[in-house]
Amino acid sequence: MSAEEEVVAVEEVEEEVEEVEEEVSLSLLDALKEVLKKALIHDGLKKGLHECAKAIDRQTAKLCCLAKNCDNAEYTKLIRALCAEAEVPIIMVDEGKELGAMCGLAKLDDEGEVKKAVRTTCAVVTDFGEESRALSILKDYLQNQTEEE
């Protein structure tokens, strides 16, 4: 093995270590954002009260995201009741605009930052798409939530 091959091997090992560190530092919010993005790509994301209620009622929903800052209490009561009946896990998000941006309801500027986001109070995932590290983090979190209850 020459010196050049050793240098290349060392660089590859360093890159793998950096990737592992990035995966470990993935927060719940980042994981949710990635899962929603993959669901949107695979046409498995429903947004808004009407679409979400239909998906939950048809038993096709696998995950529900609900904004904490909803103006209408009846809205959240309905979604919570439907999710409880269908045994669909709920993840609460702080802002409706943040949830809208995660669901792709936003205009982005040249740098990829959110310029204008449309608020949505509810989003339901019917198809996760492909397995990923973010999805496993989210499933672990949901498993811990159900064990605590």
Buried (B, 14 or more C-beta within 10 A) or exposed (E): EEEEEEEEEEEEEEEEEEEEEEEEEBEEEEBBBBBBBBBBEBEBBBBBBEBBBBBBEEEBBBBBBBBEEBEEEEBBEBBEEBBEEBEBBBBEBEEBBBBBBBBBBBEEEEEEEBEEBBBBBBBBBBEBBEEBEBBBBBBEBBEEEEEEE
